[in-house]
Amino acid sequence: MSVSFPPEHCTLCPRLCGADRAHAKAGFCGAADQLKVARAGLHHWEEPCISGTRGSGTVFFSGCSLKCCYCQNFPISAEARGKEISIERLAEIFLELQAQGAHNINLVTPGQWRPWICAALDIAREKGLHLPIVCNTGGYETLESIEAWRGYIDIWLADLKYDSPTLAAELSGAANYPQVAKDAIRAMLQQAGPLVYDEQGILQKGTILRHLAIPGHVQDSLAVLETIAALKAEFPNHFLPSLMSQFTPFYKAAEHGIGRRITTYEYRKVIDRAIELGLTDGYMQEKSSAKEEYTPSFDFTGV
């Protein structure tokens, strides 16, 4: 029989919306009582130490506590596209990805389903799951949730999107994002500890801290880089910075003045500042990385 964990007063994310998910009331994130997944498969477009040669075993969950107007995954994050599955089926998916040769299990936007996922991981581990678990998050997490993931998450693949509360409110509907994310990322770094790789150079433990440069908002990116540099000084061996140029004007981006890709000039300013700050031990996407094929089809493949 399928086990479920719908909270009656949901506080799984920083929205603290209190939705009665036990009675099928969806929270701010769009998630209700029944676990929903949109795609599962080997993904080759993460950072090289995550995707490796065989791919990252990536599971895309429905719903999201952020409302980014430019989200490339908007059919699942904003429109809640997904297939309802049981916890037992999710455990099987993890094991199937392992059998396909995945380097890790990559949970994309999993926070709204954390209790369900932890239960599935328990089942899968009893049946032989041994891969590192990656939490692929927008960085908008409560400290309580990060602590609750302890023992389940090996690698944090986290965004630090904004420095400005005003910009965070405009583009993601979350004015408190900058402070919440900074606190959350510090907790992730403390929890995951120093970077650990296997003999193939595939990350086994640690954190990757991403920042996506947004057109027209280079000054905010420069401020984010200052925060990343400060974290690097505090946690010198705990994370890899990953600067991304792949912004594509999906969803409602044009309605918020960002209906274009970033220019070479803009991105160069971000890269130059990162180099000045010594953030050179991670990843920096080439300007040509803004490609729509990086976004998978959410057609329930592997679900």
BAMARLUM-202256 format. One record per residue (C-alpha): x, y, z. Coordinates in Angstrom, 2 decimals, padded with zeros to 5 digits. Last residue first. Layout:
// BAMARLUM-202256
ATOM|east|north|up
ATOM|X|Y|Z;
...
This chain:
// BAMARLUM-202256
ATOM|east|north|up
ATOM|008.06|007.86|-014.79;
ATOM|010.98|007.24|-017.15;
ATOM|009.70|009.70|-019.73;
ATOM|006.75|011.60|-018.29;
ATOM|006.65|014.02|-021.23;
ATOM|008.42|016.92|-019.60;
ATOM|010.63|017.52|-022.59;
ATOM|014.12|018.51|-021.51;
ATOM|015.54|022.04|-021.39;
ATOM|019.19|022.15|-022.44;
ATOM|017.86|022.00|-026.01;
ATOM|016.84|025.64|-025.61;
ATOM|020.41|026.80|-025.93;
ATOM|022.08|029.65|-024.10;
ATOM|025.51|028.03|-023.81;
ATOM|027.06|030.15|-026.57;
ATOM|028.41|032.61|-023.97;
ATOM|030.67|029.90|-022.60;
ATOM|029.76|028.64|-019.19;
ATOM|032.10|029.29|-016.30;
ATOM|032.84|026.42|-013.96;
ATOM|034.78|026.04|-010.72;
ATOM|038.29|026.87|-009.51;
ATOM|038.38|030.39|-010.96;
ATOM|036.53|032.42|-008.37;
ATOM|039.59|034.52|-007.56;
ATOM|037.70|037.77|-007.04;
ATOM|039.28|039.33|-010.14;
ATOM|038.31|036.23|-012.11;
ATOM|034.71|036.57|-010.99;
ATOM|034.79|040.24|-011.94;
ATOM|035.98|039.42|-015.45;
ATOM|033.31|036.76|-015.84;
ATOM|030.50|039.11|-014.85;
ATOM|031.73|041.90|-017.11;
ATOM|032.12|039.41|-019.97;
ATOM|028.50|038.38|-019.50;
ATOM|027.27|041.89|-020.11;
ATOM|029.50|042.49|-023.14;
ATOM|028.59|039.13|-024.68;
ATOM|024.94|040.05|-024.38;
ATOM|022.44|038.22|-022.20;
ATOM|019.45|036.75|-023.95;
ATOM|016.27|038.70|-024.54;
ATOM|012.81|039.23|-023.08;
ATOM|014.11|040.57|-019.79;
ATOM|011.80|043.51|-019.19;
ATOM|009.41|041.78|-016.81;
ATOM|006.67|040.91|-019.31;
ATOM|009.38|039.56|-021.61;
ATOM|010.36|036.95|-019.05;
ATOM|006.87|035.48|-018.77;
ATOM|007.68|031.87|-019.81;
ATOM|011.10|031.54|-021.39;
ATOM|013.62|034.27|-022.21;
ATOM|016.75|032.07|-022.30;
ATOM|019.49|032.53|-019.70;
ATOM|022.32|030.10|-020.49;
ATOM|025.16|032.35|-019.34;
ATOM|025.99|030.42|-016.17;
ATOM|028.63|030.87|-013.51;
ATOM|029.41|027.78|-011.42;
ATOM|031.29|028.22|-008.14;
ATOM|032.71|024.99|-006.68;
ATOM|032.16|024.29|-003.02;
ATOM|033.59|023.15|000.32;
ATOM|037.34|023.69|000.01;
ATOM|037.64|027.38|000.92;
ATOM|034.58|027.64|003.21;
ATOM|034.91|031.09|004.82;
ATOM|036.99|032.64|002.04;
ATOM|034.82|030.98|-000.56;
ATOM|031.72|032.26|001.20;
ATOM|033.07|035.81|000.92;
ATOM|033.79|035.24|-002.77;
ATOM|030.24|033.97|-003.30;
ATOM|028.85|037.07|-001.58;
ATOM|030.96|039.37|-003.75;
ATOM|029.83|037.42|-006.81;
ATOM|026.20|038.12|-005.88;
ATOM|026.99|041.85|-005.91;
ATOM|028.44|041.55|-009.41;
ATOM|025.33|039.66|-010.51;
ATOM|023.17|042.49|-009.18;
ATOM|025.17|044.97|-011.21;
ATOM|024.74|042.80|-014.31;
ATOM|020.97|043.11|-014.23;
ATOM|020.00|043.97|-017.80;
ATOM|020.24|040.38|-018.97;
ATOM|020.37|037.83|-016.14;
ATOM|023.59|036.04|-015.15;
ATOM|022.76|032.64|-013.66;
ATOM|024.65|031.89|-010.46;
ATOM|025.42|028.39|-009.29;
ATOM|026.99|027.08|-006.11;
ATOM|028.17|023.47|-006.36;
ATOM|028.35|021.76|-003.00;
ATOM|030.12|018.81|-001.42;
ATOM|030.13|015.03|-001.55;
ATOM|030.63|012.39|-004.25;
ATOM|031.70|014.56|-007.18;
ATOM|032.86|012.58|-010.21;
ATOM|036.59|012.90|-010.90;
ATOM|036.89|009.33|-012.15;
ATOM|038.71|008.15|-009.00;
ATOM|035.86|009.46|-006.87;
ATOM|035.57|013.05|-005.70;
ATOM|035.08|014.70|-002.28;
ATOM|034.49|018.41|-001.74;
ATOM|034.61|019.56|001.87;
ATOM|031.53|019.47|004.12;
ATOM|027.98|018.65|003.06;
ATOM|026.37|020.02|006.23;
ATOM|028.41|023.16|006.69;
ATOM|028.11|024.06|003.03;
ATOM|024.36|023.45|003.04;
ATOM|023.93|025.61|006.16;
ATOM|025.83|028.47|004.49;
ATOM|023.65|028.00|001.43;
ATOM|020.47|028.27|003.50;
ATOM|021.53|031.49|005.21;
ATOM|022.46|033.08|001.89;
ATOM|019.25|031.79|000.28;
ATOM|016.98|033.19|003.00;
ATOM|018.78|036.54|002.92;
ATOM|018.56|036.96|-000.84;
ATOM|015.08|035.38|-001.23;
ATOM|013.21|037.66|001.20;
ATOM|011.63|039.65|-001.64;
ATOM|010.20|036.46|-003.13;
ATOM|008.00|036.77|-006.22;
ATOM|010.75|035.45|-008.49;
ATOM|011.50|038.24|-010.97;
ATOM|010.11|041.35|-009.29;
ATOM|010.46|040.23|-005.67;
ATOM|014.01|038.97|-006.22;
ATOM|014.87|042.24|-007.98;
ATOM|013.61|044.26|-005.04;
ATOM|015.34|041.98|-002.54;
ATOM|018.64|042.64|-004.35;
ATOM|021.46|040.09|-004.07;
ATOM|019.93|037.60|-006.46;
ATOM|020.06|034.05|-007.82;
ATOM|022.28|032.01|-005.55;
ATOM|021.46|028.62|-006.97;
ATOM|022.21|025.26|-005.38;
ATOM|023.55|021.87|-006.40;
ATOM|023.95|020.40|-002.91;
ATOM|025.69|017.03|-002.87;
ATOM|025.36|014.19|-000.36;
ATOM|021.69|014.57|000.56;
ATOM|019.92|011.85|002.57;
ATOM|021.75|011.76|005.90;
ATOM|020.78|015.34|006.65;
ATOM|017.74|016.31|004.54;
ATOM|015.85|017.32|007.72;
ATOM|018.63|019.81|008.52;
ATOM|018.16|021.47|005.16;
ATOM|014.41|021.57|005.76;
ATOM|014.78|023.23|009.13;
ATOM|017.14|025.84|007.70;
ATOM|014.40|026.78|005.26;
ATOM|015.08|026.63|001.55;
ATOM|015.09|029.07|-001.37;
ATOM|018.41|028.02|-002.91;
ATOM|016.92|027.25|-006.31;
ATOM|017.60|023.60|-005.62;
ATOM|019.16|020.52|-007.23;
ATOM|019.63|018.19|-004.25;
ATOM|022.09|015.50|-005.37;
ATOM|022.13|012.00|-003.88;
ATOM|025.31|009.94|-004.15;
ATOM|024.66|006.41|-005.49;
ATOM|024.23|003.35|-003.26;
ATOM|020.73|002.09|-003.97;
ATOM|020.69|-001.60|-003.03;
ATOM|017.14|-002.60|-002.11;
ATOM|017.26|-001.18|001.42;
ATOM|018.62|001.98|-000.13;
ATOM|015.60|002.19|-002.43;
ATOM|013.11|001.93|000.43;
ATOM|014.85|004.60|002.51;
ATOM|015.20|006.78|-000.59;
ATOM|011.45|006.52|-001.19;
ATOM|010.71|007.61|002.40;
ATOM|013.11|010.54|002.02;
ATOM|011.35|011.48|-001.21;
ATOM|007.89|011.55|000.35;
ATOM|009.10|013.64|003.29;
ATOM|010.91|016.08|000.93;
ATOM|008.12|016.64|-001.59;
ATOM|007.97|020.46|-001.55;
ATOM|011.77|020.52|-001.40;
ATOM|012.43|018.41|-004.50;
ATOM|013.27|021.05|-007.11;
ATOM|015.34|018.65|-009.23;
ATOM|016.54|015.54|-007.38;
ATOM|019.70|014.21|-009.06;
ATOM|020.51|010.58|-008.29;
ATOM|024.18|009.95|-009.02;
ATOM|026.64|008.64|-011.61;
ATOM|023.81|007.05|-013.59;
ATOM|024.61|003.68|-015.17;
ATOM|021.17|002.58|-016.36;
ATOM|020.90|000.30|-013.29;
ATOM|021.24|003.36|-011.03;
ATOM|018.47|005.08|-012.96;
ATOM|016.27|002.02|-012.51;
ATOM|017.00|001.97|-008.77;
ATOM|015.93|005.60|-008.37;
ATOM|012.83|004.94|-010.47;
ATOM|011.93|001.96|-008.28;
ATOM|012.07|004.16|-005.17;
ATOM|009.77|006.63|-006.92;
ATOM|007.35|003.80|-007.66;
ATOM|007.27|002.87|-003.98;
ATOM|006.55|006.45|-003.01;
ATOM|003.55|006.33|-005.31;
ATOM|003.10|008.23|-008.57;
ATOM|001.06|011.14|-009.90;
ATOM|002.32|012.31|-013.26;
ATOM|003.46|015.87|-013.73;
ATOM|002.62|019.35|-014.97;
ATOM|002.34|021.72|-012.02;
ATOM|001.88|024.82|-014.20;
ATOM|004.47|026.99|-012.46;
ATOM|007.32|024.55|-011.76;
ATOM|006.34|021.73|-014.13;
ATOM|005.48|023.62|-017.31;
ATOM|007.81|026.44|-016.13;
ATOM|011.03|024.43|-016.45;
ATOM|012.91|027.22|-018.25;
ATOM|011.84|029.62|-015.52;
ATOM|011.91|033.23|-016.73;
ATOM|009.17|034.69|-014.49;
ATOM|010.61|032.87|-011.49;
ATOM|007.78|031.89|-009.18;
ATOM|009.66|030.24|-006.33;
ATOM|008.16|027.56|-004.07;
ATOM|008.15|025.07|-006.93;
ATOM|005.83|022.38|-008.26;
ATOM|006.37|019.09|-010.04;
ATOM|009.51|017.00|-009.54;
ATOM|012.14|016.37|-012.21;
ATOM|014.22|013.24|-011.50;
ATOM|017.76|013.18|-012.87;
ATOM|020.10|010.24|-012.90;
ATOM|023.19|012.23|-013.92;
ATOM|024.88|011.13|-017.11;
ATOM|027.23|008.40|-018.26;
ATOM|030.40|010.38|-018.96;
ATOM|030.33|012.72|-015.98;
ATOM|027.02|014.50|-015.39;
ATOM|027.90|015.77|-011.90;
ATOM|031.63|016.51|-012.20;
ATOM|030.98|017.84|-015.71;
ATOM|028.40|020.44|-014.52;
ATOM|024.87|019.47|-015.54;
ATOM|023.84|018.98|-019.17;
ATOM|024.10|015.20|-019.57;
ATOM|020.87|014.03|-017.94;
ATOM|020.04|010.34|-017.63;
ATOM|016.34|009.92|-017.03;
ATOM|013.28|010.77|-014.99;
ATOM|010.49|013.12|-016.05;
ATOM|007.39|014.92|-014.78;
ATOM|007.03|013.66|-011.21;
ATOM|004.08|014.18|-008.88;
ATOM|003.60|012.96|-005.29;
ATOM|-000.05|013.15|-004.23;
ATOM|-001.10|015.38|-001.34;
ATOM|-000.89|018.88|-002.79;
ATOM|001.92|020.62|-004.66;
ATOM|001.36|023.94|-006.44;
ATOM|004.23|025.69|-004.63;
ATOM|001.85|028.09|-002.86;
ATOM|000.28|024.98|-001.34;
ATOM|-002.25|022.69|-002.93;
ATOM|-005.21|021.57|-000.83;
ATOM|-005.58|017.79|-001.17;
ATOM|-006.89|017.24|002.35;
ATOM|-003.52|016.27|003.80;
ATOM|-002.13|019.23|001.86;
ATOM|-003.75|021.64|004.28;
ATOM|-001.71|024.63|003.15;
ATOM|000.19|026.47|005.87;
ATOM|001.85|028.94|003.50;
ATOM|005.21|028.86|005.27;
ATOM|006.60|030.58|002.16;
ATOM|010.09|029.56|003.32;
ATOM|009.46|025.94|002.28;
ATOM|008.23|022.78|004.03;
ATOM|005.83|024.69|006.30;
ATOM|002.62|022.90|005.33;
ATOM|-000.24|022.79|007.81;
ATOM|-002.03|019.46|007.38;
ATOM|001.11|017.83|006.03;
ATOM|000.74|015.14|003.38;
ATOM|003.06|012.22|004.14;
ATOM|002.04|009.34|001.91;
ATOM|002.53|005.57|002.03;
ATOM|001.30|003.45|-000.87;
ATOM|000.00|000.00|000.00;
